[in-house]
Amino acid sequence: MSPHSTTEAAPESSGRTPTSDADVSGSVKVAGSGWLLLRAWSQKAHPLVLDIYPFATTSPIYVNVDGQPARSREDAAYFVHWIDRVIATLLARGDYNSAAEKSATLHYLESARAVYEAMQ
C-alpha cells in the first residue's frame, strides 16, 4: 500500500450534490502493511472558509498485514536524501542563536536520518 494512493468516493463530478456532511461506508483492499487516511475537499471556495480549497484529513490509521511492518524503501531513501540537504543547509548557516542551538538541531536531524536509513 502506498501513502500516495488515492481512492475517491462520490466526487463532485459524480453528479451528486456536494454537502457539508457525509455518511459513507465501504471497504478497501490492501496489499500489505501501511497506513490509510480519509481526506475530504472541495474544488470550490466557500466564503465562510478562509482558504481557496477547503479540505480536511484524519490522522493515519495504521494497518498491519501478516505481521509485516509498514515500510517503503523508496520513501525512506527520499527522506534520507531530503534530510541530507537540510543538514547541508544547517552546516552552511551561521545565524543560530548559539553553538549549542546549532549542535542540538544537527543532533535532532542526524537522529531522524538514522531512523530512515535503517528503513532502506
N, C-alpha and C positions, 0 to 999 in steps of 0.2 A: 504494500500500500504506500502510495506516495503522498506526502503532505501537500503536494501541488495539484492533486486530482480534484476535479470539481464535478459534483452532481447537482443539477438544478432540479428543483421541484416547483412546478407551477409558475414558470417565469411570466412576467407581464405580457410577453409576446404570445402566450398560450391562448389568449382570448378571454381569460378570466379578468375580472375587475380587481385591481390592486386594493388591498385593505390595510388597516393598521394592525390587524392581528391575524393569526392563522392557527389552525389545528391540523397538523399534518402527521401522518403515520406512514410507516413503510419499513423496508429492510434494505440493508446494504451488504453486499457480498465483499468480503475482504480476503485478499490473497495471502496475507501474512501480518505479522505484528506491526503496529504503527499507532497512529492517532487519527481521530476524527474530530471535526467541529462543525457547528452549524453557523452559517452566515445568512443574514437577511440584508437586502439592499434595495434601493430604489434607483431607477435610472433617471428620475425626475427630482428636481429640487423641491423643497417644501418650505413655505415662508416661516413656519414655526421651528424649523431645524436650521441652525446656523452652520450649514455645511452644504457644499454643492451636491454631493451624492451621499445622502444619509445611509448609514449601514449599522449593523450590529453583529457581534460574533460571540459565541460561547467560548468558554475555556476548553482546552482539548480534553477529549475522552480517550484515554489510552487503552489500546486493545492488545492483548497478549494471546497469540495463536500458537498452540503446541509448545508452550514454554520458551519460545524464541524471543529475544529482546527486540525492541523496536529500534532498528538502526538502518541508516543509509550511508554506505561508504562514500558515495558521491557527495552527499550533503556535508558529511564530516570533513572531506577534503576541501570543499568550498569554504567552510568556516576556518579551517587551519590557514588557508591562503588569506582569507579576509583578516584574521587576527594578526598574521604576519605583517600585513600592510599597516594595520593600526599601530603595532609595535614600532615599525619603522618610522611612522609619523611621530609617535611619542618620543623616540630617541632623538629625532631631529629638532624637537621643540625645546625652547629654553625659557618658557614663560610659566613654569609651575610656581606655586607659592613657596615651595621648599624642595630640597633634595629628597626629603622623606616622602613628600606627596608623590613625586615622580617615581620613586622606588616602589611605593605601595601600589601605584597604578600599574607599573610594569609587572609586579608580582601577581596582581589580580589577572592581568591579561595572559601571562605565562601559565597560570593555573587553568584558565579556561582553554587555552591552546592544548594543554596536556590531555584534557578530557576528550576533545575532538580528535586529537592524534591517536588516542587509544581506540577510537571507533573505526579507524581506517583499516 
